Amino acid sequence: MGLMPTKSSPNVTTRTVESPPTLPSRAPHHLLQTTVRKESAGAIPLERPPVVPARSALLFGMNKAEGISTAAGGDGSTLGAEASTGGPPPVPLSSKPDLSKLRLAKPKLAAQTQPSSLPVFSCLCCRDFSAPDNHATKFPREGVPSIGWLATQLVAPFSSPTDQARVIFAWLHHNIAYDVVAFCNHTVKASTPANTLATGLAVCEGYAGLFTAIASSAGLASLVVGGHGKGAGFSPLQPGQPIPAEYSTHAWNVVKIDNGEWKLVDPCWGAGSVCLQDQKYNKRFATRHFTMNNDDFGLRHFPTNKSLFHRVDRRQQISWEEYIIGPSGSAAAMPVQVYEGVAEEEGVAETKFSPSTYHLPVSADGTVHFQFEKVCAHWDPIRNGPGKPYPYVMRIHNADGRGGDEIRVFNTNGNVWWLDVENRLLGRKGQTVGIFTIQELGGENARGVSVEECRRAMGRKGWSGGALAAWELV
């Protein structure tokens, strides 16, 4: 039921380079595809499931492998169905609204097109979603008379199923908040799409149920998927610890988008995060939970119905053991700590960091190759992001871990960033090394600053930046 964190660690403004955020000897909770990522202090992804009510969205039968099951939404719309063949069937005709009647609802939606001067790529990471994202802000929950009316208003301007699914995903971010009080007090009750719409509060199954209710009412094929999510409470197994029996903690969705593709999305994790320290909900639009490919999605989502992996690599499914252990191949290997807010904004792939594990052995010999790259080769920082890229640096210690730290600037070809560091120079056991963006250099915006310019400025000019990734030396 967890949410993804909302921000990277707080910016560090200094003339003497500060350390990255304090990292525990063992990252406590994880959500990312190499299983774990931690962000700002206090903003923790949630996994611990509340007691499942007697009648929740996951008990509607939408995540069962056998038979066909449907469930009515708050306005009678069908939430979804799933056939014994293993794949979601076409949306039942009974789920489609009477559009002639719905168009009589007020307010009327003016005729619109989907303007965009930007190229549309098959890769969702680089697609221009500004039109559906902006349109989603026009229908506050308090003024919505029914799920059917909302579905019609949201998808009316868009012919593309991908854009229709995206506008629903974005609307949930703007209008539904995570029910922190109920979650933290273990008082989560059964939720229907109508109830979620009325209250504006939900946990994961509420987000998933309302997404499918709106999507089905709009004519999209969609299902609620239940299973395990790597959120709070999940951590890599200790050496010798047995792999636990499969259990369920989370809910998400699958929806049919352009070209008949079944796409896995997580509107709960895409809407915001919770800070457990003060039990507050932090709204943040984490679009990667819509755009990431299904294989990366599956690194932290394991469906109870094994026909709902929908992997890009054409594998029918992975085992529970493989999922729990993660891509490192070791049950006790903790993944590198990535600060997702910075990574997402700058178009950095969270699954392509090297070294890929959080604990980094310290030895007298050898060289460590640090590397990361963009989410895809055609992601453009100006077209798709906030502007020209920042330079990236690594903070390391000297051979004995004492004295002043050293800042080294990453090389780049525009797609990949890399840096080789002698192992003995990283520091001593218990210390951390990290990658930072240089956001300001000498009091000026550092976007577009070249590698050479950054190297010349180090030690002569003050800088400020945000943490991108970190490792602990062991």
Beta strands, then each sheet from edge to edge (+ up, - down):
strand 1: 12-14
strand 2: 177-178
strand 3: 201-202
strand 4: 222-229
strand 5: 250-256
strand 6: 262-265
strand 7: 272-275
strand 8: 280-283
strand 9: 301-303
strand 10: 337-338
strand 11: 359-360
strand 12: 367-373
strand 13: 392-396
strand 14: 406-409
strand 15: 411-412
strand 16: 416-422
strand 17: 432-437
strand 18: 440-441
strand 19: 444-445
strand 20: 463-465
strand 21: 467-473
sheet 1: 1+ 20- 18+ 19-
sheet 2: 2+ 3+
sheet 3: 6+ 5- 4+ 9-
sheet 4: 7+ 8-
sheet 5: 10+ 21- 11-
sheet 6: 10+ 21- 17+ 13- 14+
sheet 7: 12+ 16- 15+
end
